[in-house]
Amino acid sequence: MKRILITLLFPLSVFAQQQIKTKANLESVTVYNNGAQLTHSGRVNLPAGTSEIVINNISGRVNENSIQVGVSSGVTILSVQFNRDFLNTDAANPEIKKLTDSIKLISADLIKTKNSKTIEEQTLALLDENRKSGGTTSGTNVTELMKLTEYYRLKNAEVRNAIAALSVIEDKQNQKLSALQQQIAELRNHPNQQLGQLVLQLMAKTNIDANYDLSYITPNASWLASYDIKSSSTSKPLEIVYKAAITQNTGLDWKKVKLSLSTGNPNYNITAPTLNPWFVSTYNQMQKALMGRVSSMEIEDNKLNEIVIRGTNSLQKQAMPAPSTVNNYTSVNETQLGVTFDIDIPYDVNSDNKPHTVSFKEYEVPAKYKYYAAPKLSTDAYLLADVINWEKLNLQAGNANIIFEGTYTGKSYINPANIQDTLSLSMGKDKKIIISKEKQEDFSSTKFIGANKKQLFTYLIIIRNTKKEAIDLSLKDQYPLSTESDIEIELLDSSGAEVNKETGMLTWQLKIAPNETKTIKLSYAIKAPKNKVISGL
């Protein structure tokens, strides 16, 4: 450090300085949920003394505070400066190069078309001149005039048709050329294709072939988790394919890079909080009401945030993966700041701000299958797969495609912050389990007893299993609860349900044989003053 400071006291002009350009190779990318770290490397020949090194082919969107540069021993870094590069965009963008090549070919064809059209137009002019001279020449007999007229008519039509055809070709070529030029202009002005460069001031003691590496954080990249959840039958384990939708518009296309996916965030505020003195004072009732309103709004916001953030975590592999899976190329590294999935497969991710889906991990986990139904809301029976020990799977919040018995059954959502001991995944509806809930009018009534009114409600829930195998069904329903002291509710018949008196929830755990029909009776009574109208029934 002392050597660098002493060097900076002298004007840089005392050193023999020259500018050297080099292109950095993008080696690896660590993608975070919000941002990415890009790592480049390269090699440059340095003469003795100081040199200005311009490193091209880096992102045009860089957190300049995050730039780190390393060089070979014997080389001192005097300064580092980041610039946006407006000159090398075409070279770095293969699409622009492809369009430029197409423009060259079409321009050449257009020149040929124009030349052919000019020749035909000159031929037509020559025919007209010959027609005039032939018409004024004396001594032309009738036979020769007829031959000349026929020749002129045929040749004139031929040349004019050729000119018309060439005009159509010329128009199409002009239109295509204009479209290509507009597309190139769009790409050159597109913010996703903005490159950057680093300008280094380096000092070398002797001539040296120096290696350098650099890394930086860019905010213009992210990844979102998604899943394919597959099951071939209720007797087989559950397959979970962990996928990432990577989006980047760093200005630099990632070609054959080593990808890592991290659950951490490079933009966390790492400054430790400091407590300041806490003062209290009195305020009037109006201020209190206003503050109470603001506080209630904050509570609602917090509740909303809790709903949005909730989700699920992960599960440990229970079986060795097949050699052909992506597990052979992915390693998992856990730290206190997050989990990183290192993928040992080179990937291409273009700077187009579009999601690029990558499958990077597969799990095979045991699951307990059961059916679930809540006939008050739906008469369908849902097949659920319950997974335990899911915490070790390192799952992120994301959508899940459910595939059961080779058929896509729908979408679900996994959120690691919302799962308790068991991760329950809905695998779809089973139409072979028929459920109905009907009110029994003969066993429902309304009676007036003095100043009170007593209403009796009776329902029958009928479940029929038309499958060839027995099923386990978790059936849920509910009875109402009272919020007023003069309204009394009594549960009369629950057919042996597990009753939660605080929530009014009823749960039946049923085992239903093939082709068996079971009937559940639910009955409750509501007693209230007859002059009151009870809402919510």
C-alpha positions as CSV (number, residue, x, y, z in Angstrom):
1,M,0.0,0.0,0.0
2,K,2.9,2.3,0.8
3,R,4.4,1.7,-2.6
4,I,1.2,2.7,-4.4
5,L,0.9,6.0,-2.4
6,I,4.4,7.0,-3.2
7,T,3.9,6.3,-6.9
8,L,0.8,8.5,-7.0
9,L,2.8,11.5,-5.8
10,F,4.6,11.7,-9.1
11,P,2.9,12.9,-12.3
12,L,2.0,9.9,-14.5
13,S,3.7,11.6,-17.4
14,V,7.1,10.7,-16.1
15,F,6.4,7.1,-17.0
16,A,6.4,5.8,-20.5
17,Q,2.6,5.1,-20.7
18,Q,0.7,3.5,-23.5
19,Q,-2.8,2.2,-23.9
20,I,-3.4,-1.5,-24.3
21,K,-6.7,-3.0,-25.2
22,T,-7.8,-6.5,-24.0
23,K,-11.0,-8.5,-24.0
24,A,-12.1,-10.1,-20.7
25,N,-13.5,-13.6,-20.9
26,L,-16.7,-14.2,-18.8
27,E,-15.9,-17.4,-16.8
28,S,-18.7,-17.7,-14.2
29,V,-21.9,-16.0,-12.9
30,T,-23.5,-16.3,-9.5
31,V,-27.1,-15.3,-9.9
32,Y,-29.0,-14.1,-6.8
33,N,-32.7,-13.5,-6.3
34,N,-31.9,-9.9,-7.0
35,G,-28.6,-9.3,-8.8
36,A,-25.7,-11.3,-10.0
37,Q,-21.9,-11.5,-9.6
38,L,-19.9,-11.8,-12.8
39,T,-16.3,-13.1,-12.8
40,H,-14.0,-12.5,-15.8
41,S,-10.4,-13.4,-16.5
42,G,-7.8,-12.5,-19.2
43,R,-4.2,-12.2,-20.1
44,V,-2.3,-9.1,-21.2
45,N,1.4,-8.4,-22.2
46,L,2.7,-5.4,-20.1
47,P,5.9,-3.5,-20.9
48,A,8.0,-2.1,-18.1
49,G,6.6,1.1,-16.6
50,T,3.0,2.2,-16.4
51,S,0.4,1.3,-18.9
52,E,-3.3,2.1,-19.4
53,I,-5.2,-1.1,-19.9
54,V,-8.7,-1.0,-21.4
55,I,-10.6,-4.2,-20.6
56,N,-13.6,-4.6,-22.8
57,N,-16.5,-7.1,-22.9
58,I,-17.9,-6.5,-19.4
59,S,-21.5,-5.5,-18.4
60,G,-22.7,-2.0,-18.9
61,R,-24.6,-2.1,-15.6
62,V,-22.2,-2.4,-12.7
63,N,-22.3,-1.5,-9.1
64,E,-19.0,0.3,-9.2
65,N,-18.4,-0.1,-5.5
66,S,-18.4,-3.9,-6.0
67,I,-15.6,-4.0,-8.6
68,Q,-12.6,-6.2,-7.6
69,V,-9.5,-6.6,-9.7
70,G,-6.6,-8.9,-9.2
71,V,-3.3,-9.1,-11.2
72,S,-0.2,-11.2,-11.3
73,S,2.6,-10.6,-8.8
74,G,5.0,-7.9,-9.9
75,V,2.2,-5.7,-11.2
76,T,0.8,-2.8,-9.2
77,I,-2.7,-1.4,-9.7
78,L,-2.6,2.4,-9.6
79,S,-6.3,3.1,-10.4
80,V,-9.5,1.5,-11.7
81,Q,-12.2,3.4,-13.6
82,F,-15.4,2.1,-15.1
83,N,-16.8,3.4,-18.4
84,R,-19.8,2.5,-20.6
85,D,-18.6,1.3,-23.9
86,F,-20.6,2.6,-26.9
87,L,-18.2,1.4,-29.6
88,N,-18.1,-2.4,-29.1
89,T,-21.8,-3.1,-28.9
90,D,-22.0,-4.5,-32.5
91,A,-19.0,-6.8,-32.0
92,A,-20.4,-8.2,-28.8
93,N,-23.9,-8.8,-30.2
94,P,-24.0,-11.7,-32.7
95,E,-27.5,-10.7,-33.7
96,I,-26.3,-7.3,-35.0
97,K,-23.5,-9.0,-36.8
98,K,-25.9,-11.4,-38.5
99,L,-28.2,-8.5,-39.5
100,T,-25.2,-6.6,-40.8
101,D,-24.1,-9.5,-43.0
102,S,-27.7,-9.8,-44.3
103,I,-27.7,-6.1,-45.2
104,K,-24.4,-6.5,-47.2
105,L,-25.9,-9.4,-49.2
106,I,-29.2,-7.7,-49.9
107,S,-27.4,-4.4,-50.8
108,A,-25.3,-6.4,-53.4
109,D,-28.5,-8.0,-54.8
110,L,-30.2,-4.6,-55.0
111,I,-27.3,-3.1,-57.0
112,K,-27.6,-6.0,-59.5
113,T,-31.3,-5.4,-59.8
114,K,-30.9,-1.7,-60.4
115,N,-28.2,-2.4,-63.0
116,S,-30.5,-4.9,-64.8
117,K,-33.4,-2.4,-64.7
118,T,-31.2,0.4,-66.1
119,I,-30.1,-1.9,-69.0
120,E,-33.7,-2.7,-69.8
121,E,-34.7,1.0,-69.7
122,Q,-31.8,1.8,-72.1
123,T,-32.9,-1.0,-74.4
124,L,-36.4,0.4,-74.4
125,A,-35.1,3.9,-75.2
126,L,-33.0,2.4,-78.1
127,L,-36.1,0.7,-79.5
128,D,-38.0,4.0,-79.5
129,E,-35.1,5.7,-81.3
130,N,-34.9,3.0,-83.9
131,R,-38.7,3.1,-84.4
132,K,-38.5,6.8,-85.1
133,S,-35.6,6.4,-87.5
134,G,-37.3,3.5,-89.3
135,G,-40.5,5.4,-89.7
136,T,-38.8,8.3,-91.4
137,T,-36.5,6.3,-93.7
138,S,-37.7,6.5,-97.3
139,G,-38.0,3.5,-99.5
140,T,-39.3,1.2,-96.8
141,N,-41.8,-1.1,-98.4
142,V,-44.9,-2.5,-96.8
143,T,-43.4,-5.9,-96.1
144,E,-40.4,-4.6,-94.3
145,L,-42.6,-2.1,-92.3
146,M,-44.8,-4.9,-91.2
147,K,-41.8,-7.0,-90.0
148,L,-40.4,-4.0,-88.2
149,T,-43.7,-3.2,-86.5
150,E,-44.1,-6.8,-85.3
151,Y,-40.5,-6.9,-84.0
152,Y,-41.0,-3.6,-82.2
153,R,-44.2,-4.7,-80.7
154,L,-42.9,-8.0,-79.3
155,K,-39.6,-6.6,-78.1
156,N,-41.2,-3.6,-76.5
157,A,-43.6,-5.8,-74.6
158,E,-40.7,-8.1,-73.5
159,V,-38.6,-5.2,-72.2
160,R,-41.5,-3.4,-70.5
161,N,-42.4,-6.7,-68.7
162,A,-38.8,-7.2,-67.6
163,I,-38.7,-3.6,-66.2
164,A,-42.0,-4.2,-64.3
165,A,-40.7,-7.5,-62.8
166,L,-37.4,-5.8,-61.8
167,S,-39.3,-2.9,-60.2
168,V,-41.2,-5.4,-58.0
169,I,-38.0,-7.1,-57.0
170,E,-36.4,-3.7,-56.3
171,D,-39.3,-2.7,-54.1
172,K,-39.1,-5.9,-52.0
173,Q,-35.3,-5.6,-51.6
174,N,-35.7,-2.0,-50.5
175,Q,-38.4,-3.0,-48.0
176,K,-36.3,-5.8,-46.6
177,L,-33.2,-3.6,-46.4
178,S,-35.2,-0.9,-44.5
179,A,-36.6,-3.5,-42.1
180,L,-33.1,-4.8,-41.4
181,Q,-31.7,-1.3,-40.8
182,Q,-34.6,-0.5,-38.4
183,Q,-33.9,-3.7,-36.5
184,I,-30.2,-2.9,-36.1
185,A,-31.1,0.6,-34.9
186,E,-33.4,-0.9,-32.4
187,L,-30.8,-3.3,-31.1
188,R,-28.1,-0.6,-30.9
189,N,-30.5,1.7,-29.0
190,H,-31.8,-1.1,-26.8
191,P,-30.8,-0.7,-23.2
192,N,-30.2,-4.5,-22.9
193,Q,-27.2,-4.3,-25.2
194,Q,-25.1,-1.7,-23.4
195,L,-21.5,-2.9,-22.7
196,G,-19.0,-1.5,-20.3
197,Q,-15.2,-1.4,-19.9
198,L,-12.6,-1.0,-17.2
199,V,-9.7,1.3,-17.6
200,L,-6.7,0.3,-15.4
201,Q,-3.5,2.1,-14.6
202,L,-0.9,-0.6,-14.1
203,M,2.8,-0.4,-13.3
204,A,5.1,-3.3,-14.1
205,K,8.7,-3.6,-13.0
206,T,9.7,-5.6,-16.1
207,N,8.0,-6.8,-19.3
208,I,5.5,-9.5,-18.2
209,D,2.6,-11.6,-19.5
210,A,0.2,-10.8,-16.7
211,N,-3.0,-12.6,-15.8
212,Y,-5.8,-10.6,-14.4
213,D,-9.2,-11.4,-13.0
214,L,-12.1,-9.2,-12.1
215,S,-15.5,-9.5,-10.5
216,Y,-18.4,-7.2,-9.9
217,I,-22.1,-7.1,-8.9
218,T,-24.8,-6.1,-11.4
219,P,-28.4,-5.5,-10.3
220,N,-29.8,-6.4,-13.7
221,A,-30.2,-10.1,-13.2
222,S,-32.3,-12.4,-11.1
223,W,-33.7,-15.9,-10.8
224,L,-37.1,-17.3,-9.7
225,A,-37.7,-20.8,-8.6
226,S,-40.3,-23.2,-10.1
227,Y,-40.9,-26.9,-9.9
228,D,-42.2,-29.9,-11.8
229,I,-43.8,-32.3,-9.3
230,K,-44.4,-35.7,-10.7
231,S,-45.9,-39.0,-9.4
232,S,-46.6,-42.1,-11.4
233,S,-49.0,-43.6,-8.8
234,T,-49.9,-43.3,-5.1
235,S,-47.5,-46.2,-4.3
236,K,-44.4,-44.5,-5.8
237,P,-42.2,-41.7,-4.3
238,L,-42.7,-38.1,-5.3
239,E,-40.3,-36.6,-7.9
240,I,-39.5,-32.9,-7.5
241,V,-37.6,-31.2,-10.3
242,Y,-36.1,-27.9,-9.1
243,K,-35.9,-25.3,-11.8
244,A,-34.8,-21.7,-12.1
245,A,-36.0,-19.0,-14.5
246,I,-33.0,-16.8,-15.0
247,T,-33.5,-13.3,-16.4
248,Q,-30.8,-10.8,-17.2
249,N,-30.3,-7.6,-19.1
250,T,-26.8,-6.8,-18.1
251,G,-25.9,-5.7,-21.6
252,L,-23.6,-8.8,-22.0
253,D,-24.7,-12.1,-23.3
254,W,-23.5,-15.0,-21.1
255,K,-21.9,-17.6,-23.4
256,K,-20.9,-21.0,-22.1
257,V,-20.5,-19.8,-18.5
258,K,-20.5,-21.7,-15.2
259,L,-23.7,-20.8,-13.4
260,S,-24.3,-20.7,-9.7
261,L,-27.7,-20.0,-8.1
262,S,-27.7,-18.4,-4.7
263,T,-30.6,-17.8,-2.3
264,G,-28.7,-14.9,-0.8
265,N,-28.9,-11.2,-1.7
266,P,-25.8,-9.0,-2.4
267,N,-27.9,-5.9,-1.7
268,Y,-28.6,-6.4,2.0
269,N,-27.9,-3.5,4.3
270,I,-25.1,-4.8,6.4
271,T,-24.8,-1.8,8.7
272,A,-25.6,-2.8,12.3
273,P,-28.5,-0.9,13.8
274,T,-27.9,1.7,16.6
275,L,-30.3,2.5,19.3
276,N,-31.0,6.2,20.0
277,P,-32.7,7.8,23.0
278,W,-36.4,7.1,23.2
279,F,-38.5,10.1,24.2
280,V,-42.2,10.1,25.0
281,S,-44.7,12.9,25.3
282,T,-48.4,13.5,25.7
283,Y,-50.8,14.3,22.8
284,N,-54.5,15.0,22.5
285,Q,-57.3,12.5,21.7
286,M,-57.5,13.5,18.0
287,Q,-53.8,12.7,17.5
288,K,-54.3,9.4,19.3
289,A,-57.1,8.5,17.0
290,L,-55.0,9.4,14.0
291,M,-52.1,7.4,15.3
292,G,-54.3,4.5,16.0
293,R,-55.6,4.6,12.4
294,V,-52.0,4.7,11.0
295,S,-51.0,1.8,13.3
296,S,-53.9,-0.3,12.2
297,M,-52.9,0.4,8.6
298,E,-49.4,-0.7,9.4
299,I,-50.7,-3.9,11.0
300,E,-52.7,-4.6,7.9
301,D,-49.7,-4.0,5.7
302,N,-47.7,-6.4,7.9
303,K,-50.4,-9.0,7.6
304,L,-50.4,-8.6,3.9
305,N,-46.6,-9.0,3.8
306,E,-46.9,-12.1,5.9
307,I,-49.4,-13.5,3.4
308,V,-47.1,-12.7,0.5
309,I,-43.9,-14.0,2.0
310,R,-45.1,-17.3,3.4
311,G,-43.8,-20.5,1.7
312,T,-41.8,-23.8,2.0
313,N,-38.3,-25.1,2.5
314,S,-36.6,-28.4,1.5
315,L,-36.2,-32.1,1.8
316,Q,-33.3,-34.5,1.8
317,K,-32.8,-37.0,-1.0
318,Q,-34.1,-40.3,0.1
319,A,-32.7,-42.3,-2.9
320,M,-29.5,-42.2,-5.0
321,P,-30.2,-40.3,-8.3
322,A,-29.8,-42.0,-11.6
323,P,-26.5,-41.2,-13.4
324,S,-28.3,-39.2,-16.1
325,T,-29.9,-36.6,-13.9
326,V,-28.8,-33.0,-13.3
327,N,-27.8,-34.0,-9.8
328,N,-24.5,-35.3,-11.1
329,Y,-23.6,-31.8,-12.2
330,T,-25.0,-29.7,-9.3
331,S,-23.4,-29.3,-5.9
332,V,-25.1,-27.6,-2.9
333,N,-23.1,-25.3,-0.6
334,E,-24.8,-24.0,2.5
335,T,-23.6,-21.0,4.4
336,Q,-25.0,-18.8,7.1
337,L,-26.0,-16.2,4.4
338,G,-27.8,-18.6,2.1
339,V,-27.6,-21.7,-0.1
340,T,-25.7,-21.8,-3.4
341,F,-26.3,-24.4,-6.2
342,D,-23.1,-24.7,-8.3
343,I,-24.0,-26.1,-11.8
344,D,-21.1,-27.8,-13.6
345,I,-22.7,-27.4,-17.0
346,P,-21.9,-24.4,-19.3
347,Y,-25.0,-22.4,-20.1
348,D,-25.9,-19.6,-22.5
349,V,-28.2,-16.8,-21.2
350,N,-28.7,-13.8,-23.5
351,S,-29.2,-10.3,-22.3
352,D,-32.8,-10.0,-23.5
353,N,-34.7,-9.6,-20.2
354,K,-36.5,-12.9,-20.9
355,P,-36.7,-15.9,-18.6
356,H,-34.3,-18.8,-19.4
357,T,-35.3,-21.9,-17.6
358,V,-32.6,-24.2,-16.1
359,S,-33.2,-27.5,-14.3
360,F,-30.5,-27.9,-11.7
361,K,-31.7,-30.3,-9.0
362,E,-33.9,-33.3,-8.7
363,Y,-35.3,-35.0,-5.6
364,E,-37.0,-38.3,-5.0
365,V,-38.9,-38.2,-1.7
366,P,-41.3,-40.5,0.0
367,A,-44.8,-39.2,0.3
368,K,-48.0,-40.3,2.1
369,Y,-51.0,-39.9,-0.2
370,K,-54.4,-39.2,1.0
371,Y,-57.6,-37.5,-0.2
372,Y,-59.1,-34.3,1.1
373,A,-62.5,-32.8,0.7
374,A,-64.4,-29.9,2.1
375,P,-68.0,-30.3,0.6
376,K,-69.2,-26.9,2.0
377,L,-66.8,-25.3,-0.6
378,S,-66.4,-28.0,-3.3
379,T,-67.8,-31.5,-3.9
380,D,-64.5,-32.6,-5.4
381,A,-62.0,-34.9,-3.7
382,Y,-58.4,-33.7,-3.9
383,L,-55.4,-36.0,-3.8
384,L,-52.8,-34.7,-1.5
385,A,-49.1,-35.8,-1.2
386,D,-47.8,-35.2,2.3
387,V,-44.0,-34.8,2.5
388,I,-42.0,-34.7,5.8
389,N,-38.4,-33.6,6.3
390,W,-38.9,-31.0,3.5
391,E,-36.7,-28.5,5.4
392,K,-33.5,-30.0,3.9
393,L,-34.6,-29.4,0.3
394,N,-33.6,-25.7,0.2
395,L,-36.7,-24.8,-1.7
396,Q,-37.6,-21.3,-2.7
397,A,-41.0,-19.8,-3.2
398,G,-42.3,-20.6,-6.6
399,N,-45.0,-22.1,-8.9
400,A,-45.2,-25.8,-9.3
401,N,-46.5,-27.8,-12.2
402,I,-48.3,-31.0,-11.0
403,I,-48.0,-34.1,-13.2
404,F,-49.8,-37.2,-11.9
405,E,-49.8,-40.5,-13.8
406,G,-48.3,-38.8,-16.8
407,T,-51.0,-36.2,-17.0
408,Y,-50.7,-32.5,-16.2
409,T,-53.3,-31.8,-13.6
410,G,-52.7,-28.1,-12.8
411,K,-50.6,-25.6,-11.0
412,S,-49.8,-25.2,-7.3
413,Y,-47.5,-22.9,-5.3
414,I,-44.8,-23.7,-2.8
415,N,-43.9,-21.0,-0.2
416,P,-41.2,-22.0,2.3
417,A,-42.4,-19.5,4.9
418,N,-45.9,-21.0,5.1
419,I,-45.3,-24.7,5.7
420,Q,-45.3,-26.3,9.2
421,D,-44.2,-29.9,9.9
422,T,-45.6,-31.4,6.7
423,L,-45.5,-30.1,3.1
424,S,-48.9,-31.0,1.5
425,L,-49.1,-30.8,-2.3
426,S,-52.3,-31.0,-4.2
427,M,-51.9,-33.5,-7.0
428,G,-55.4,-32.8,-8.6
429,K,-59.0,-33.8,-8.4
430,D,-60.2,-37.5,-8.5
431,K,-63.6,-37.8,-10.2
432,K,-63.9,-41.4,-9.2
433,I,-64.7,-40.2,-5.6
434,I,-68.2,-38.8,-5.7
435,I,-69.3,-36.5,-2.8
436,S,-72.5,-34.7,-2.2
437,K,-73.9,-32.5,0.7
438,E,-77.6,-32.1,1.0
439,K,-79.8,-30.4,3.5
440,Q,-82.4,-32.7,5.0
441,E,-85.6,-30.6,5.0
442,D,-87.5,-33.3,7.0
443,F,-85.0,-33.0,9.8
444,S,-84.7,-29.2,9.7
445,S,-87.1,-26.9,11.4
446,T,-87.8,-23.6,13.0
447,K,-89.7,-23.4,16.4
448,F,-90.7,-20.4,18.5
449,I,-90.2,-20.9,22.2
450,G,-91.4,-17.9,24.2
451,A,-89.3,-14.9,23.2
452,N,-86.8,-17.1,21.4
453,K,-86.6,-18.8,18.0
454,K,-84.9,-22.2,17.6
455,Q,-83.6,-23.3,14.2
456,L,-82.6,-26.9,13.5
457,F,-80.2,-27.7,10.6
458,T,-79.5,-31.2,9.4
459,Y,-77.2,-32.2,6.5
460,L,-76.1,-35.5,5.0
461,I,-72.7,-35.8,3.4
462,I,-72.5,-38.9,1.1
463,I,-69.1,-40.2,-0.1
464,R,-68.9,-43.0,-2.7
465,N,-65.6,-44.6,-3.7
466,T,-65.8,-46.0,-7.2
467,K,-62.1,-46.8,-7.4
468,K,-60.7,-50.3,-7.4
469,E,-58.6,-49.6,-4.3
470,A,-59.4,-48.4,-0.8
471,I,-58.8,-44.7,0.0
472,D,-58.0,-42.6,3.0
473,L,-60.1,-39.4,3.0
474,S,-59.7,-36.4,5.3
475,L,-63.2,-34.8,5.3
476,K,-63.7,-31.3,6.7
477,D,-66.8,-29.3,7.5
478,Q,-67.9,-26.8,10.1
479,Y,-70.7,-25.5,12.2
480,P,-71.3,-21.8,13.1
481,L,-70.0,-20.0,16.2
482,S,-71.8,-17.3,18.1
483,T,-70.3,-13.9,18.8
484,E,-73.2,-12.7,21.0
485,S,-74.2,-14.0,24.4
486,D,-77.9,-14.3,23.6
487,I,-77.3,-16.5,20.6
488,E,-76.7,-20.1,21.5
489,I,-75.4,-22.8,19.1
490,E,-75.5,-26.5,20.0
491,L,-73.8,-29.2,17.9
492,L,-76.3,-32.1,18.0
493,D,-74.7,-34.7,15.7
494,S,-71.3,-34.9,14.2
495,S,-71.0,-38.6,13.4
496,G,-67.9,-39.0,15.5
497,A,-66.0,-36.1,14.0
498,E,-63.0,-34.5,15.7
499,V,-64.4,-31.2,17.0
500,N,-62.5,-28.0,17.4
501,K,-64.9,-25.9,19.6
502,E,-62.8,-22.7,19.2
503,T,-63.0,-22.7,15.4
504,G,-66.1,-24.8,14.7
505,M,-64.1,-27.1,12.5
506,L,-65.1,-30.8,12.1
507,T,-62.7,-33.4,10.8
508,W,-63.4,-37.0,9.8
509,Q,-60.6,-39.4,9.0
510,L,-62.3,-42.0,6.8
511,K,-61.1,-45.3,5.3
512,I,-63.4,-46.2,2.4
513,A,-63.3,-49.5,0.7
514,P,-63.7,-50.0,-3.1
515,N,-67.3,-49.3,-4.2
516,E,-68.2,-48.5,-0.6
517,T,-70.6,-45.6,0.2
518,K,-70.4,-43.8,3.5
519,T,-72.8,-41.3,5.0
520,I,-72.0,-38.5,7.5
521,K,-74.7,-36.7,9.4
522,L,-74.2,-33.2,10.6
523,S,-76.8,-31.5,12.8
524,Y,-76.8,-28.3,14.9
525,A,-79.3,-26.0,16.5
526,I,-79.3,-22.2,16.8
527,K,-81.3,-20.5,19.5
528,A,-81.7,-16.7,19.4
529,P,-84.2,-14.0,20.2
530,K,-87.0,-14.1,17.7
531,N,-86.7,-10.4,16.9
532,K,-83.2,-10.8,15.7
533,V,-82.2,-11.7,12.2
534,I,-79.1,-13.9,12.2
535,S,-76.7,-13.2,9.3
536,G,-74.1,-15.5,7.9
537,L,-76.3,-18.7,7.7
